[in-house]
Amino acid sequence: MLNKFLLKSHFPDFIIVGVQKGGTTTLHSLLNQHPQLQGSKVKELHYFDRKIHERDSLKNYKRNFLGNRFQQKKYFESTPNYMYQQNFGKEIVKLNPNIKLIILLREPVERAFSAWNMFRDMYVKNEGEELLKHYRGEEIYDLLFKSKDDFPSFEEAIEMERSIENTSDEPSFLRRGLYEKQINRLYESIKKDNILVLFSTDLKSKPNEELKKTIEFLGVEPFDFTIRNLHEREYVEKISEETKQKLKEYFKESNLKLSELLGKKITWNDI
C-alpha cells in the first residue's frame, strides 16, 4: 500500500458521460486496463446529477481519484446520466476548463427498450436500490414502481412518459434518445475538440480501432487491450415490430439532425 503522504486526490481529466444503456460499463472497464488511465472504483459516481444541496463535498468527490502524486495518470469516472443533465456542461467546465468528455451512442429505439428492460429487472428482482434512490419522489418513479402489482409494458411506459409535462423527470425512455439536443447543449459550454462521440455498434464490431481513436483523443500511449463485453442483459421478450416502426418515426428528425451535427452518416433511419 502506498504511503498516504504520496497520495493525492484529483479532479477527473475526462468523464464518460453517456448514454445510458450504450455500453459505458464495457468502455470504462477497457480503459481502466491502460496503465496511464485510472477509473474511479465505483464506476458511476452520480455527483453532478444530484441537486447541489444533496451532494457530498467536492473534496470528497475528488477522493474517488486517489493516486501517487509523482505519477502522471489521467483520472476518470463514467456516469451516463450526466449527458442528460441540463446544466452539466456549464458546471463541469467551471471546475475543469480542459475537461474531456466521451459519449457512446446507441440506436435510440434499442436504447429505449434496453432501458425499460433494466428497470423491469429492478422491479422483478428487487435490485438496483442505489440507482432507484435517484428517482424516488419523481412522478415517473411512482408510475413505474410504486404500489405496482405488475411492471408496465414497454408501450405503457412510453405512454406514461408522454403524459408527463415536466421533461426533466426520470427515467426517460424516449427523451434520452434525442441525442442531437443533448450534444448541442454540451457544445455550448465545451470545445468540440474536447468531446469524442463513439457508437456502441462500432465498439462491438471494431473495438481495437475505436480504442485507438479513444486513447489518441486522451493523449496517452498505445496499449494492447484485452477485449471483452460486460453487463449485457438477456431480454425475455422482443419489441413488437409495430412499436419499433412508430419509434423509428419518432426519432427520425433527431437522427437526421445528429448526422448533420456530427458530419457523419448515421444509418439508424435506414433500418
N, C-alpha and C positions, 0 to 999 in steps of 0.2 A: 504494500500500500504506500502511496506517495505521502511524504511529509506534508502536513496541512499547510505549511508555510510555502510550499512550492505550488499549491493550488490557487487558481484564480477563477472567479466566476466571470462569465462573458455574456454579452448580448448576442443573439444569433446573427450569423453572417448571411444566412439565407433561410427561407421557410418554404416548404411545400404547402401551398395554400388551398389546393383544390384539385379536383372536385370530389365531393362525397361519392363513394362507390365508383371511383375512377381508377383505382389501382395504387393509391398513395401508400398503402401498407407495404406493398411489394417494393415500390421505389425507395421508400425510407430504409427498408432492410438492405437493399442492394447498395445504396450509397454509404450506409454505415460500415460496409466492408472496407472501404477505402481508408488507408492509414492516415490520410490528411483531412478526413472528414469525421466529425463526431456528432451523432444524433443524440437527442435527449433520451434518457432511459425510458420514460413514458412518451410514446410517440406523439399523442395528441395532448397538448397542454391546456388548450382552451382558455388561454389568458385573455386574448383580445376579443373574444366573442362573448365575454361577460360584461355586464354593466360595470362602470368604473368603481362604484361603491361596493361591488361584490367581489372585486379582485383582491388577490393577495398583493403584497408589495412588489414593486419592480425588482427590488433587491433579491427577493425570494425567487422570483421568476428566473433571474439570471443564474441562480444556484443550480438550475437544471442543466447548466452548461459549464461544468467544472472541468478544468484541465490544467496541465503543467504550464506555469506562466512562461517557461522558457522554450516551449514547443509551439511551433506555428501550425495551428489547425483552424479549420473552418467549422463552426458550430451551427446546428440546425435542428428544427423541430418540424412536425408535419400535422397541421390541424386543418382538414379540408373545409371546415366551416368558415374559416377566415375570408375566403374569396367572396362569400355571400354577404358579408357584413358591410353595411352602408359606409361606415367611416374608417374601415381598416386601413386603407391606403394612406389617408391623410394622417392617421395616428402613427403608423409604423415608420413613415419617412421622417417624422419629427424625432424619433428615437434613434434611428439609424438612416441617415440620408443616402447611404450607399447600399442599403439592403437589396438583396436579390430574391426574386420570387420564382417558384416553379409551379406551373399549372399543368395538371394532367387531365385532359378532357376525354369524356366517353360519350358515345352516341346518346343523345338525351332521352330517347324513349327507353332504351336499355337501362340507362342510369336510373330513371324514374321507377321502373319495375324492380330493379335490384334494391333500391332504397326501400320500397314497400315491403319486399321480402325480408329485409333486415329488421324492420320494425315489427313485422308479423312474427319473426323468430323470437324477438324480445318478449312479445306478448305470450306466445305459446310456451316458451321455455322459461319465462320469468327471468330473463337475463338482461344485461345491459343497464343495471341500475344507475351506474355513474353517468352514463350517457343520458339516460332519461331525466336525470335531475335538471338538465339544461332546458327541458321542455315543459316541466311542471309549471302550472299557473298560466299557461298559454291555451288559447281556445282549442287549437288543433290537438293538443295533448288530451284534453277532455273528450274530444270527438273520437280519437283513435283508441285510447286506453282506459279511461276512467269508467268504472262500473259497466264494463262490456262483457257479455256472455260469449260473444264471438267477435273476432277481429274483422273489421270491414274488408270487403273485397277490394281489389285494385281499382275497379271502376267506381265503387262507393267512395273510396279515399280521394280520388280525383275530384269527384263532385263536391265533397266536403271542402277541399282546398279552394275550389272556385267559389264557394259560398262565403268564404271569409274575406271581408273587406280589407282588413289590415294586412298588407302584403309583406310585413316583416315577421308574421307568425311562422313558426316552425313545427314539425318538419315540412318542407315544401317539395313535393314530388315533381311538379311541373316547373315552377318558377326557378328552381336551381338549374334547370336545363337551358335557360335563356342566357347563354354564355356571353354573347356579344355585349349585353348591357353591363355585365359584371366586369369584363376585361376592360371595357372603355372606362369604367369608373376607376379602375386601378391606374390606367394610363393618365388620368387627370392628375395624379399625385406622384407617380413613379416613372422614371425614364423607361421607354420601351426597351432599350438595350439591357435593362436590369430585370426583365421579365421573360422567362423562357416558357413557351407553350408547347407541350408534348401531347401525343394522343395515345390512349391506352392500347389501341389495336397495334400501333407501331411498336410500343414497348414489348408487346407479346410476340409479334411476328419478326421483329429485327432488334432484339434487346441490345446487342453489342453496339450497333450503330447509334441507337438512341442514348445509351450510356456514354458513348464517346462524345456525342453532342453536349450532353449534360456536364461532363467534367471539364470540357473546354469552356463552357459557359461559366463554370465556377472557378476556373483558373487553377486547377490542380493537375498533378502529373497523371499520365495514362496509367491504367490499372486493369488487371485481368480479373474481372468479376466472376463469381460463381452464380450462374443464373438460376433463379427459382421464383415461382409464383406463390403468393401467400394469400390467405384469407378469402378464398373463393367459396361461395355458398352454392349448394345444390337447390334448385327450385322444385317444389313439389307439384307445381302446375305451370303451364305456359300462358303467356299473354295471348289473348284472343286476336285473331287477325283483324277483326273489325276495330277493336280498340287501338291496335298498333297503327292502323292506317289513319284513324282520327287524330292520333297524337303526332304522327308524322306531318300531318297538315298543320297542326297547332304550332310545331317548331319550325316549319318551313321558312318563314320570313326571317326568323332569328338566325337560322343556319346560313342563309344567303348573306346576311349582314356580317356574320362571323367570318365567312370565307373572304369577303371583301376587306374586312378589318385586318386579317392576318396575311392577306395576299397569297392565300393557299387554297387550292381547290379541295373542297370537302364534299365527299360523296354521300353524305347521310340522307340527302333528299332523293338520291337515285335508287335507294333500296327499299 
